[in-house]
């Protein structure tokens, strides 16, 4: 089999076979196919597209290009949750403990972030002592004992995806639904869960800007998951502004703790109840989705979800006392408030701009190797629909670098739009697929 012929087939709008795509994935994993040929193929795929069968075959080939996890030693129906990400997305820290509190075995591998803030693993690493790297045996034992474990994703999972994603990022071939789907689903399928819950974000602070794009991606991932015999569901959620009030790693952990204490922002709480309720339903711990949501609400109200977060932190060597005293989490040497210049209503808080400001503060990465300032970030005081008076605090920026703090504050000021009348508040849940 020749890579030249595979490129030519897709260039000429032909259909690639399962064997050809397996050859490509294996060549990515072992380094036998040069980057220039892989880049040419990616561009041909981007321009001419992949049909359903090609997308399934590419997903399978990428899944099989690295290690797969066997979770059969964990009893019960394991549900993995994946979010397409966005500004202030700390749902894993809230929804998974709520689901685990109701008997859902949560065995989750998460990644680091690139951009606005860290990923789930970066947030968890802001907890003193928390271990993200443990053996597979300990991982499984923790889930069987505590009902929950969240660790870092190994580089050996879906090895081909790591190569292809890096090339897509520099060849303007990221925004293709089949390539996005195969990238996400190859990793999810390799991680061994029985069911997959997808949270596809939509809006100015998300990867998918339009509702149409988000539905298309959600539907495609849903169908691919079904093709592999998995239970799959997808929630399309809105992200035009940051989710919750905190953006930044330790700041988001603090907000997650407060949310599990029942003091969280309405939008964040609502979405996490939705996600946890669906996990409970998919794991057959509830007869209906509505019953699952009721169970999640009960676990939030009576503190069982908070107890599970404590179990998670303690089980992986973290300082569980941060739950009772969140000030033990990393802080920032410098902070500065952004104040409102006039009376009115917050018409808009642009999530992408807040995300950029958070990255300026040190909370995110511009490049994969960048170090994160765990105590840096932004806490919003006002969001769209809130009334404001001149001099009111709109947000507070935190950083351990005074110059970065001022850059972040200047950027954050661009995010706020003040109007004379109160805007309508759009619901956070846009749609559901497979429910």
C-alpha positions in Angstrom: 0.0 0.0 0.0 1.4 3.4 -0.9 0.6 6.7 0.8 0.8 8.5 -2.6 -2.2 6.4 -3.8 -4.2 7.2 -0.6 -3.7 10.9 -1.0 -4.6 10.8 -4.7 -7.8 8.9 -4.0 -9.0 11.5 -1.5 -7.8 14.4 -3.7 -9.9 13.0 -6.5 -13.0 12.7 -4.2 -12.7 9.0 -3.8 -13.7 6.9 -0.8 -11.0 5.5 1.5 -11.2 2.0 2.7 -10.9 0.8 6.3 -7.6 -0.8 5.4 -6.2 2.4 3.9 -7.2 4.4 7.0 -5.7 1.8 9.3 -2.5 2.1 7.3 -2.5 5.9 7.8 -3.1 5.7 11.6 -0.4 3.1 12.1 2.0 5.2 10.0 1.2 8.2 12.3 1.8 6.1 15.4 5.1 4.6 14.3 6.4 7.7 12.4 6.8 5.9 9.1 4.7 8.4 7.1 6.3 11.8 6.8 4.5 14.9 7.9 4.3 16.4 4.4 2.2 13.4 3.2 0.0 13.4 6.2 -0.6 17.2 5.7 -1.5 16.6 2.1 -4.0 13.9 3.1 -5.5 16.1 5.8 -6.1 18.9 3.3 -7.7 16.5 0.8 -10.0 15.3 3.6 -10.7 18.8 4.7 -11.7 19.9 1.2 -13.5 16.8 0.0 -14.9 15.5 3.3 -15.3 12.0 4.7 -18.6 10.0 4.6 -20.0 8.2 7.6 -18.2 4.9 6.9 -14.9 6.7 6.4 -15.4 8.6 9.7 -16.2 5.4 11.5 -13.1 3.7 10.0 -10.8 6.6 10.8 -12.1 6.7 14.4 -11.5 3.0 14.8 -8.0 3.2 13.3 -7.0 6.0 15.6 -8.5 4.3 18.6 -6.5 1.1 17.8 -3.3 3.1 17.2 -2.5 3.3 20.9 -3.4 1.7 24.2 -7.0 0.9 25.2 -8.2 0.8 28.8 -10.0 -2.3 30.1 -12.4 -1.2 32.8 -14.2 -4.6 33.1 -12.9 -5.0 36.7 -15.1 -2.0 37.7 -18.6 -3.1 38.4 -21.6 -1.2 37.0 -22.1 0.9 33.9 -19.3 3.3 33.5 -20.2 6.7 32.0 -17.6 9.0 30.6 -18.3 12.7 30.2 -16.7 14.9 27.5 -17.0 18.6 27.0 -15.9 20.4 23.9 -14.7 23.1 26.4 -14.9 26.8 26.8 -14.3 29.7 29.2 -15.0 28.8 32.8 -15.9 25.2 32.1 -15.4 23.4 35.4 -18.4 21.0 35.1 -16.3 17.8 35.6 -15.5 19.0 39.2 -19.2 19.2 40.0 -21.2 16.9 37.8 -19.0 13.8 38.3 -19.1 13.8 42.1 -22.9 14.3 42.0 -23.2 11.3 39.7 -20.8 9.2 41.8 -22.8 10.1 44.9 -25.7 8.3 43.3 -23.8 5.1 42.5 -22.4 5.9 39.0 -18.8 4.5 38.7 -16.8 7.5 37.4 -13.4 6.4 35.9 -12.3 9.5 34.0 -9.2 10.5 32.1 -9.0 14.2 31.4 -6.5 16.4 29.6 -4.7 19.7 30.0 -5.8 22.9 28.5 -4.4 25.1 25.7 -5.7 28.7 25.7 -8.0 30.4 28.2 -7.2 28.3 31.3 -6.0 24.9 32.1 -8.0 21.8 31.5 -9.6 19.6 34.2 -6.2 18.1 35.1 -4.6 21.6 35.6 -7.5 22.6 37.8 -7.1 19.4 39.9 -3.3 19.9 40.1 -3.9 23.3 41.8 -5.1 21.2 44.8 -2.0 20.6 47.0 -0.8 17.0 46.8 -3.3 15.8 44.1 -1.8 13.0 42.0 -2.9 12.9 38.4 -0.6 10.0 37.4 -1.4 6.7 39.1 -1.2 3.1 37.9 -4.2 1.5 36.1 -4.6 -0.9 39.0 -4.8 2.0 41.6 -7.2 3.9 39.2 -9.6 0.9 39.1 -9.3 0.2 42.8 -10.1 3.8 43.6 -13.3 3.7 41.5 -14.3 0.4 43.1 -13.6 1.8 46.6 -14.6 5.5 46.3 -16.8 5.4 43.2 -14.7 8.1 41.5 -11.2 8.7 40.1 -10.0 11.4 37.7 -6.5 11.1 36.2 -4.4 12.6 33.4 -4.8 11.1 30.0 -1.7 9.1 28.9 0.2 10.0 25.7 -0.2 6.4 24.6 -4.0 6.7 24.1 -5.0 7.2 20.4 -1.4 7.9 19.4 -2.3 8.7 15.8 -4.6 11.5 17.0 -1.8 13.3 18.7 0.2 13.4 15.5 -2.8 14.4 13.3 -4.1 17.0 15.7 -0.7 18.7 15.8 -0.6 18.8 12.0 -4.2 20.0 11.7 -3.4 22.9 14.1 -0.7 24.2 11.7 -2.3 23.4 8.4 -5.7 25.1 8.8 -7.5 21.8 8.8 -9.0 21.8 12.3 -12.6 22.9 11.4 -13.8 19.7 9.7 -16.6 17.8 11.4 -15.3 14.3 10.6 -11.8 15.1 11.7 -13.1 16.7 15.0 -15.4 13.7 15.6 -12.8 11.1 15.0 -10.3 13.0 17.2 -12.7 13.2 20.1 -14.4 9.8 19.8 -11.2 7.8 19.2 -9.9 8.9 22.6 -13.3 8.4 24.4 -13.7 4.9 22.9 -10.1 4.0 23.9 -10.8 4.8 27.5 -13.1 1.8 28.1 -16.4 3.3 29.4 -19.8 1.7 28.6 -21.5 5.0 27.9 -20.4 8.5 26.7 -22.1 11.8 27.6 -21.1 14.7 25.3 -21.5 18.3 26.3 -21.1 20.3 23.1 -20.6 24.0 23.8 -22.0 26.6 21.5 -21.4 30.4 21.3 -18.7 33.1 21.2 -16.7 31.5 24.0 -16.8 28.0 22.6 -15.2 26.1 19.7 -18.5 25.8 17.9 -19.9 29.3 17.4 -23.3 28.5 15.9 -26.1 26.3 17.1 -26.2 24.6 13.7 -22.5 23.7 13.9 -22.9 22.4 17.5 -25.9 20.2 16.5 -24.1 18.8 13.5 -21.0 17.9 15.6 -23.2 16.5 18.4 -25.2 14.4 16.0 -22.1 13.0 14.2 -20.4 12.0 17.5 -23.7 10.5 18.7 -23.9 8.3 15.6 -20.3 7.3 15.7 -20.7 6.2 19.3 -23.7 4.1 18.5 -21.7 2.5 15.6 -19.3 1.2 18.3 -22.1 -0.2 20.5 -21.9 2.5 23.1 -24.7 4.3 24.9 -24.4 7.9 23.8 -26.2 11.1 24.6 -25.4 14.7 23.8 -26.4 18.0 25.4 -25.9 21.2 23.5 -25.2 24.0 25.9 -24.8 27.8 25.5 -21.4 29.5 26.0 -21.6 33.1 24.8 -20.2 34.3 28.2 -18.1 32.4 30.8 -19.8 29.5 32.6 -20.2 30.5 36.2 -18.3 33.5 37.6 -14.7 32.1 37.9 -12.2 31.7 35.2 -8.8 30.3 36.3 -7.6 27.1 37.8 -7.7 27.4 41.6 -10.5 30.0 41.3 -12.6 27.5 39.4 -11.9 24.8 42.0 -13.1 27.2 44.7 -16.3 27.8 42.7 -16.8 24.1 42.2 -16.6 23.6 46.0 -19.1 26.4 46.6 -21.4 25.0 44.0 -21.4 21.6 45.7 -22.2 23.4 48.9 -25.3 24.8 47.2 -24.0 28.3 46.7 -23.1 28.1 43.0 -24.1 30.4 40.1 -27.5 29.5 38.5 -26.1 28.8 35.0 -23.3 26.5 36.3 -25.6 24.7 38.8 -28.3 24.1 36.2 -25.9 22.6 33.6 -24.1 20.4 36.2 -27.5 19.0 37.4 -28.4 18.3 33.8 -25.1 16.5 33.1 -25.1 14.6 36.4 -28.7 13.6 35.9 -27.9 12.2 32.4 -25.0 10.3 33.8 -27.2 8.8 36.5 -29.8 7.8 33.9 -27.3 6.4 31.4 -25.8 4.3 34.2 -29.3 2.9 34.9 -29.3 4.3 38.5 -32.6 6.1 37.5 -35.5 5.0 35.4 -35.8 8.3 33.5 -33.7 11.3 32.8 -36.0 13.4 34.9 -35.5 11.0 37.8 -31.8 11.2 37.3 -31.9 15.0 37.5 -34.0 14.8 40.7 -31.3 12.4 42.2 -28.5 14.9 41.2 -30.4 17.7 42.9 -30.9 15.6 46.0 -27.1 14.8 46.1 -26.4 18.5 45.8 -28.9 19.6 48.5 -27.8 17.0 51.1 -24.1 17.3 50.6 -23.4 13.8 49.2 -21.9 15.4 46.0 -19.5 17.4 48.2 -18.6 14.3 50.1 -17.7 12.6 46.8 -15.4 15.4 45.8 -13.7 15.0 49.2 -13.3 11.2 48.4 -11.8 12.1 45.0 -9.2 14.5 46.5 -8.3 12.3 49.4 -8.1 9.1 47.3 -5.5 10.7 45.0 -3.3 12.2 47.8 -4.7 15.7 47.7 -5.3 18.0 50.7 -9.0 17.4 51.3 -9.1 20.3 53.8 -9.3 22.7 50.9 -13.1 21.9 50.9 -13.5 23.4 54.3 -10.9 26.1 53.8 -10.6 27.0 50.1 -8.0 29.7 51.0 -5.5 26.8 51.1 -5.6 26.7 47.4 -3.0 28.8 45.4 -3.6 32.5 45.5 -2.3 35.6 43.7 -0.1 38.4 45.0 -1.9 41.0 43.0 -5.5 41.8 42.2 -7.3 44.7 40.7 -11.0 45.5 40.2 -12.6 46.6 36.9 -15.4 49.2 37.7 -18.4 50.3 35.7 -18.2 53.8 34.2 -22.0 54.3 34.0 -25.5 53.2 35.1 -27.5 50.6 33.2 -27.6 46.9 32.5 -24.9 44.5 31.4 -26.0 43.7 27.9 -23.1 41.3 27.1 -20.0 39.8 28.6 -18.0 38.5 25.7 -16.7 35.1 26.8 -13.8 34.9 24.3 -12.5 38.3 25.5 -12.6 37.2 29.2 -10.9 34.0 28.2 -8.1 36.0 26.5 -7.8 38.3 29.5 -7.5 35.2 31.8 -4.7 33.9 29.6 -3.0 37.2 29.9 -3.2 36.9 33.7 -1.2 33.7 33.5 -4.1 31.3 34.0 -3.8 29.7 30.5 -1.2 28.6 27.9 -0.3 30.2 24.6 1.9 27.2 23.8 1.7 23.6 25.0 4.8 23.9 27.1 3.8 27.1 28.9 3.6 27.0 32.7 0.3 27.9 34.3 -0.2 30.3 37.3 -2.7 28.3 39.3 -3.8 31.4 41.3 -4.3 33.6 38.3 -7.6 34.4 36.6 -10.8 36.5 36.8 -13.8 36.4 39.0 -16.9 38.1 37.5 -19.1 40.2 39.7 -21.7 41.0 37.0 -23.0 39.1 34.0 -25.5 39.8 31.3 -28.9 41.0 32.6 -27.5 42.4 35.8 -28.2 46.0 36.7 -25.1 48.2 37.4 -24.4 51.6 38.8 -21.4 53.8 38.1 -18.5 52.6 40.3 -19.9 49.0 40.7 -17.3 46.2 40.4 -17.7 44.3 37.1 -14.9 41.8 37.7 -11.7 41.3 39.6 -8.4 40.2 38.0 -5.8 38.1 39.8 -2.2 37.4 38.9 1.3 36.9 40.5 2.8 39.2 37.8 1.8 42.8 38.1 2.5 43.6 34.4 0.4 40.6 33.3 -2.4 41.8 35.7 -2.6 45.1 34.0 -2.7 43.5 30.5 -5.5 41.2 31.7 -7.5 44.1 33.2 -7.2 46.1 30.0 -8.4 43.1 28.0 -11.3 42.4 30.4 -12.6 45.9 30.0 -13.3 45.2 26.3 -15.6 42.3 27.2 -18.3 44.4 28.9 -21.1 46.1 27.0 -23.5 48.3 29.1 -27.0 49.2 27.8 -29.9 51.2 29.0 -32.4 48.3 29.0 -32.2 44.8 30.4 -31.5 42.1 27.8 -33.3 38.8 27.6 -31.4 36.0 29.2 -31.1 33.0 26.9 -31.4 29.5 28.5 -28.2 27.6 29.0 -29.5 24.3 27.6 -30.1 24.6 23.8 -30.9 21.0 22.8 -30.5 17.3 23.6 -29.6 14.5 21.2 -30.4 10.8 22.0 -32.5 11.6 25.1 
